[in-house]
Amino acid sequence: MDERKGGTSMIRFLVVCTNGLGTSLMIRLNLQTVLAEIGLPADIEHTDVSSVHLYQPEVIIGDDSVVDSIRGRTEAELISLAHVADRAELKQAILASTSIQHVLK
């Protein structure tokens, strides 16, 4: 993890969808809002599923089918969303994340 001013760790997120356009951008915007609400600085990228190997995120977020398709191909923590537009589901998943819990301690 990168260190930021004030000693707060910055987590690297990668938001993934099939084509890297609409769904991943929507999740990314919701993720920015959620992380601002909990006061967690982060580096957030979004991409298509075939480009995941080009990144080194700590956490990958996507819909259920996309996350299932990359399971076992990355060491990043995976967060799978059943309802990609549901900000409450995203926030709950973020707060339950082991990577996030480690930083918030």
Secondary structure, DSSP 4 states (H G I P E B T S, - for coil): -EE-GGG-EEEEEEEEESSSSHHHHHHHHHHHHHHHHHT--EEEEEEEGGGGGG---SEEEEEHHHHHHHTTS-SSEEEEESSTT-HHHHHHHHHH-HHHHHHH-
